[in-house]
Amino acid sequence: MGMRIKLMVSEAHYSEISRELMEKGFEIDDSADLILSEKNVYAERLIGRRGEEIFRLRTSEISHIESFAHDVIAHSDGREFKITERLRRLEEILDPKEFIRVSNSVIVSVNHIKSIKPTIGQKFVLTLSDGSKTDVTRTYYYIFKEFIGI
């Protein structure tokens, strides 16, 4: 078995690069620790698990990502998927024009925000496209406010 590599490249280059690497004896594996990434290319998909099944989740379909102790959960179409990346890493690989951190444990997709409700104490409560609610905490209040333009 060759060296395992995770590819973080645009969909346009994915098949060509993976073919070249496999011909040279590399194994393409989304759970590999070694990551080959393209500059200024953000993840279009994340690997999510539900039980024994593995899914390639389109980032455009992810409403939000939450961290609970050791688990990181991506929410997509009302379903939950366990993913291996930590939130800090997700901030690096997700498009910063589409995803924003709103608390120490949550990143949301701005395209999935249905409503924003200001609350007392420099906070917002967001309602997302799947009906779930999450808070923008005080620490992220001004960053979020500027990002959204309110």
C-alpha positions as CSV (number, residue, x, y, z in Angstrom):
1,M,0.0,0.0,0.0
2,G,1.3,3.4,-1.0
3,M,1.2,6.7,0.8
4,R,-2.3,8.0,1.6
5,I,-3.1,11.6,0.5
6,K,-6.3,13.7,0.9
7,L,-6.9,15.9,-2.0
8,M,-8.3,19.5,-1.4
9,V,-8.4,20.7,-5.0
10,S,-11.0,22.1,-7.3
11,E,-13.5,19.7,-8.9
12,A,-12.0,20.7,-12.3
13,H,-8.6,19.4,-11.3
14,Y,-9.6,16.5,-9.0
15,S,-9.8,13.6,-11.4
16,E,-6.6,14.6,-13.3
17,I,-4.6,15.0,-10.1
18,S,-6.0,11.9,-8.4
19,R,-5.3,9.8,-11.6
20,E,-1.7,11.0,-11.7
21,L,-1.1,10.3,-8.0
22,M,-2.6,6.8,-8.2
23,E,-0.5,6.0,-11.2
24,K,2.5,6.8,-9.1
25,G,1.4,4.5,-6.3
26,F,-0.4,7.0,-4.0
27,E,-3.7,6.2,-2.4
28,I,-6.4,8.9,-2.4
29,D,-8.1,8.8,1.0
30,D,-10.3,11.5,2.5
31,S,-9.2,10.4,6.0
32,A,-5.5,10.7,5.3
33,D,-3.4,13.1,7.4
34,L,-1.3,14.3,4.5
35,I,-3.3,16.9,2.5
36,L,-2.5,18.2,-1.0
37,S,-4.3,21.4,-1.5
38,E,-4.6,24.1,-4.2
39,K,-4.0,27.7,-3.3
40,N,-7.2,29.8,-2.9
41,V,-9.4,26.8,-3.5
42,Y,-11.9,26.1,-0.8
43,A,-13.5,22.8,-0.1
44,E,-16.5,22.1,-2.3
45,R,-17.2,18.9,-0.4
46,L,-16.6,17.5,3.1
47,I,-16.5,13.8,4.1
48,G,-19.3,13.0,6.5
49,R,-20.2,9.8,8.3
50,R,-23.6,8.4,9.5
51,G,-23.0,5.1,11.2
52,E,-20.9,3.0,8.8
53,E,-21.9,5.0,5.7
54,I,-19.6,7.7,4.3
55,F,-21.0,10.6,2.3
56,R,-19.4,13.4,0.2
57,L,-21.3,16.4,1.4
58,R,-21.5,19.5,-0.8
59,T,-20.5,22.5,1.3
60,S,-23.3,24.5,-0.4
61,E,-25.8,22.1,1.2
62,I,-24.4,22.4,4.7
63,S,-26.3,24.8,6.9
64,H,-24.0,24.8,9.9
65,I,-21.3,22.8,11.7
66,E,-21.2,22.3,15.4
67,S,-18.5,21.0,17.8
68,F,-19.5,19.0,20.8
69,A,-16.5,17.9,22.9
70,H,-14.7,15.5,20.5
71,D,-17.4,15.3,17.8
72,V,-17.8,17.8,14.9
73,I,-21.2,17.5,13.3
74,A,-22.2,19.0,9.9
75,H,-25.9,19.6,9.4
76,S,-27.1,19.1,5.8
77,D,-30.7,18.8,4.6
78,G,-31.9,18.2,8.2
79,R,-29.5,15.3,8.7
80,E,-26.4,15.1,10.9
81,F,-23.0,13.9,9.7
82,K,-19.9,13.4,11.8
83,I,-16.8,14.9,10.2
84,T,-13.1,14.6,11.1
85,E,-12.0,18.2,10.7
86,R,-11.8,20.5,13.7
87,L,-13.5,23.9,13.5
88,R,-10.2,25.7,13.3
89,R,-9.3,23.7,10.2
90,L,-12.7,24.2,8.7
91,E,-12.3,27.9,9.0
92,E,-9.2,27.5,6.7
93,I,-10.8,25.2,4.1
94,L,-14.3,26.6,3.8
95,D,-15.0,29.6,1.6
96,P,-14.8,32.7,3.9
97,K,-17.4,34.5,1.8
98,E,-19.9,31.7,2.6
99,F,-19.1,30.4,6.1
100,I,-18.6,32.4,9.3
101,R,-17.9,31.4,12.8
102,V,-20.6,32.7,15.2
103,S,-19.4,31.1,18.5
104,N,-16.6,29.0,19.9
105,S,-18.5,25.9,18.8
106,V,-20.5,26.8,15.6
107,I,-19.8,27.8,12.0
108,V,-22.8,28.8,9.8
109,S,-23.4,29.1,6.1
110,V,-24.6,32.6,5.4
111,N,-26.7,31.2,2.5
112,H,-28.7,29.1,5.0
113,I,-29.6,32.0,7.4
114,K,-33.3,32.5,7.2
115,S,-33.6,35.2,9.9
116,I,-31.5,37.1,12.4
117,K,-33.0,38.2,15.7
118,P,-31.1,40.7,17.9
119,T,-31.2,39.9,21.6
120,I,-30.1,41.7,24.8
121,G,-26.4,41.8,25.5
122,Q,-24.9,42.0,22.0
123,K,-26.1,38.7,20.7
124,F,-28.1,37.5,17.7
125,V,-30.2,34.4,17.4
126,L,-30.1,32.9,13.9
127,T,-32.8,30.7,12.4
128,L,-31.3,28.5,9.7
129,S,-33.0,27.0,6.6
130,D,-33.5,23.6,8.4
131,G,-35.4,25.4,11.2
132,S,-32.7,25.1,13.8
133,K,-31.5,28.0,15.9
134,T,-28.0,29.0,16.9
135,D,-26.6,32.0,18.8
136,V,-24.0,34.5,17.6
137,T,-22.2,35.1,20.8
138,R,-20.8,38.4,22.1
139,T,-17.3,37.5,21.0
140,Y,-18.4,37.2,17.4
141,Y,-21.1,39.9,17.4
142,Y,-19.3,42.7,15.7
143,I,-17.5,40.4,13.2
144,F,-20.9,38.9,12.2
145,K,-22.6,42.3,12.1
146,E,-20.0,43.7,9.7
147,F,-19.9,40.4,7.6
148,I,-23.7,40.5,7.1
149,G,-23.8,44.3,6.7
150,I,-26.3,45.3,9.5
